Amino acid sequence: MSHYVLGYYHFFHQVFKIHQMRNQFNSSKRFQMMVTACVLSVLNVPSSFAKDAGQNVLQAAVIAEEIPHTKDSLSEVKTRVESKIAALLDIRESSEWNDGHLKLAILIPLSELKSSNPSAEVKKALEALDKSEPIYCHCRSGRRVLTAAPLLKKMGFDVRPLKAGFEELSKNGFEVAKP
């Protein structure tokens, strides 16, 4: 019984902290997302581990942060990537990558980014990225990048999710790798 009480104490303490920080958020929508993240994190925590709810709340809140698609034009993105002053991540899964990918893209599947234990290959690719340069990421349709962006930002990257997916990028002059 004491684990329940202690766990809920930690949970509500974190909610209170987030409520105190409300004035730091640009919109009530972002605040609502943070509170929703708190509730969802507790629902996913087994009661025997409820005392760790505070840590899970903060992690869920970071992931819930809304990062919009970049306003950088595709020609600007292409120039930066080709000049090697920015990186381009393909966050689609390996099977999608194998069906076709952009020549200058680096594969870091979203499933690996979300994993608590990513592969050595993905760890190495992430370590090779320069955190002082913009990181553009793309998927098939521009939706998964919105999930990947907060994860990459939490790792310290200047992440800029692209609304354009693989097909649109290839139609706009991004070179597709030869099979």
QUIDADA-V677513 format. One record per residue. N is the residue number from 1. D_FIRST is the distance of its C-alpha to the first C-alpha in Angstrom with 1 decimal. Layout:
<<N D_FIRST> <N D_FIRST>>
This chain:
<<1 0.0> <2 3.8> <3 5.4> <4 5.3> <5 6.7> <6 8.8> <7 10.0> <8 11.1> <9 12.6> <10 14.6> <11 15.6> <12 16.9> <13 18.5> <14 20.4> <15 21.5> <16 22.7> <17 24.7> <18 26.2> <19 27.1> <20 28.8> <21 30.8> <22 31.9> <23 35.4> <24 35.8> <25 35.7> <26 39.0> <27 37.8> <28 35.2> <29 35.1> <30 33.9> <31 31.2> <32 30.1> <33 29.9> <34 27.7> <35 25.2> <36 25.4> <37 24.8> <38 21.5> <39 20.3> <40 21.6> <41 20.0> <42 16.5> <43 17.4> <44 18.6> <45 15.6> <46 13.4> <47 9.7> <48 9.4> <49 12.1> <50 11.1> <51 11.7> <52 15.3> <53 15.6> <54 18.0> <55 20.4> <56 20.4> <57 21.1> <58 24.1> <59 25.4> <60 25.3> <61 27.0> <62 29.8> <63 30.3> <64 30.5> <65 33.3> <66 36.4> <67 39.5> <68 42.6> <69 45.4> <70 48.0> <71 51.1> <72 53.2> <73 56.0> <74 56.3> <75 59.6> <76 57.9> <77 55.1> <78 57.7> <79 59.8> <80 56.9> <81 55.7> <82 59.3> <83 59.9> <84 56.8> <85 55.4> <86 52.4> <87 50.6> <88 50.0> <89 46.9> <90 46.8> <91 43.2> <92 44.1> <93 43.2> <94 45.6> <95 47.3> <96 48.2> <97 49.5> <98 51.6> <99 53.1> <100 54.4> <101 53.4> <102 54.9> <103 56.9> <104 55.3> <105 51.7> <106 49.0> <107 46.6> <108 42.9> <109 41.1> <110 38.3> <111 36.2> <112 36.8> <113 35.9> <114 32.5> <115 31.9> <116 29.7> <117 32.5> <118 35.9> <119 39.0> <120 41.2> <121 43.9> <122 41.8> <123 40.5> <124 44.2> <125 45.3> <126 42.8> <127 43.8> <128 47.4> <129 46.9> <130 48.1> <131 45.4> <132 48.3> <133 49.8> <134 48.7> <135 46.9> <136 47.8> <137 45.9> <138 46.9> <139 45.8> <140 47.7> <141 47.3> <142 45.6> <143 42.2> <144 40.2> <145 41.5> <146 39.3> <147 36.2> <148 37.7> <149 38.8> <150 35.5> <151 34.7> <152 38.1> <153 37.9> <154 34.7> <155 36.7> <156 39.3> <157 42.0> <158 44.2> <159 43.4> <160 45.6> <161 44.8> <162 47.9> <163 48.2> <164 51.0> <165 50.1> <166 52.0> <167 54.8> <168 55.4> <169 55.5> <170 58.0> <171 60.1> <172 60.1> <173 61.7> <174 58.7> <175 60.2> <176 58.7> <177 58.7> <178 61.1> <179 59.6>>
